Amino acid sequence: ILLLHVSPWSLIQTLTAFTVAHSITLGSTVLGFVSLSSAPVEILIAVSIAFLARESLSKAGARATWTSRYPWTVAFVFGLFHGFGFAGALGSIGLRNEDIPSALLFFNLGIEIGQMLFILPCVAFFWIWAKVSKKSASNARTAVAYGLGSVAMFWVFERIPAIFSSPLV
């Protein structure tokens, strides 16, 4: 998501959409309203990362993409997938019913703090790098996008067999 943004306001909107979406599916799953098998969710998460890597490469090529025009919408949809993934992690610890509200709150806060601890240094790094050399910063973004896309596609292929060995719901 960071690779797609040029303005702080756009980044804030996109991260907020992602947070709202993953909070919806995390809460819905942990509270028992929705249930999905982890296999397709994990593939969708990996595909979402590969998709965003590809979109950032399209942006580097100066081609306007749907994601670059409406990043918060894409982040919201992908946040839904990631929320199911977070729910799997939270659900695996075996909470008592009375612990669920506080666990949801603090789990979400932990995710947001972790997200900020990752995003702020990345933004600072790319800002400093862009000040040093415009071409070098573009090359760094391209390298990061290819690296993320490669890892994400590895995850996709690694997780496909799990779909055939687990129920979808």
SVG drawing of the C-alpha trace seen along z (x, -y; Angstrom):
<svg xmlns="http://www.w3.org/2000/svg" viewBox="-24 -16 45 49">
<polyline fill="none" stroke="black" stroke-width="0.4" points="0.0,0.0 2.9,-2.4 4.3,-2.0 1.1,-3.4 0.8,-6.7 2.1,-10.1 0.2,-12.1 0.0,-11.7 -3.8,-12.2 -4.3,-9.4 -2.2,-7.1 -4.2,-7.9 -7.5,-7.3 -6.3,-4.0 -4.9,-2.8 -8.2,-3.8 -10.2,-1.9 -8.0,1.2 -8.3,0.9 -12.1,0.5 -12.5,3.5 -10.2,5.9 -12.0,4.8 -15.4,5.8 -14.3,9.3 -12.2,9.9 -15.1,9.0 -17.7,10.9 -15.6,14.0 -14.5,14.0 -18.1,13.3 -19.3,16.3 -21.3,14.4 -19.1,15.6 -16.9,18.6 -14.4,19.4 -11.7,22.0 -8.2,20.6 -7.0,22.1 -8.9,19.8 -8.4,16.8 -4.6,17.3 -4.5,17.6 -6.6,14.4 -4.2,12.5 -1.2,13.6 -3.0,12.7 -3.9,9.3 -0.2,8.6 0.9,9.8 -1.9,7.6 -0.7,4.5 2.9,5.3 1.8,5.4 -0.2,2.3 2.8,0.4 4.8,1.5 2.1,0.2 2.2,-3.1 6.0,-3.2 5.3,-2.9 3.1,-6.0 0.0,-4.1 -3.1,-5.1 -4.7,-2.1 -8.0,-1.6 -6.0,-1.1 -4.1,-4.3 -7.4,-6.2 -9.4,-4.5 -6.8,-3.1 -9.1,-3.2 -11.6,-0.9 -9.0,1.7 -7.6,1.4 -11.1,1.9 -11.7,5.1 -8.3,6.5 -8.7,5.5 -11.7,7.8 -9.5,10.8 -6.8,9.8 -9.4,9.5 -10.4,13.2 -6.7,14.0 -6.3,12.1 -9.4,13.8 -7.8,17.2 -4.8,16.1 -7.0,14.6 -9.4,17.6 -6.6,20.1 -5.9,19.0 -9.2,20.2 -10.9,17.2 -13.7,17.4 -16.8,15.5 -16.3,12.8 -12.7,12.2 -13.8,11.6 -14.5,7.8 -11.3,6.8 -9.3,9.3 -10.8,7.8 -10.0,4.3 -6.4,5.0 -5.7,7.3 -6.8,4.5 -4.8,1.9 -1.8,4.2 -2.2,4.6 -2.5,0.9 0.5,0.1 2.5,2.8 1.3,1.3 2.4,-2.2 5.8,-0.9 6.3,0.5 4.9,-2.3 6.5,-5.3 10.1,-4.1 9.3,-3.0 7.8,-6.4 10.9,-8.1 13.2,-5.8 11.5,-6.5 11.3,-10.3 15.0,-10.5 15.9,-8.3 13.8,-10.4 15.6,-13.5 19.0,-11.9 18.1,-10.7 14.8,-10.6 16.0,-7.8 17.4,-5.7 14.1,-6.0 12.2,-4.8 14.5,-1.9 14.2,-1.0 10.4,-1.0 10.5,1.2 12.9,3.6 10.6,3.7 7.6,4.3 9.2,7.2 10.4,8.7 7.0,8.5 5.3,9.8 7.7,12.8 7.2,13.7 3.4,13.3 3.3,15.6 5.4,18.2 2.8,18.1 0.0,18.5 1.5,21.6 2.5,22.9 -1.0,22.6 -3.0,23.9 -2.8,27.6 -4.5,26.7 -7.7,25.9 -8.0,29.5 -7.5,30.8 -9.8,28.6 -13.5,27.5 -14.2,24.0 -16.5,23.0"/>
</svg>
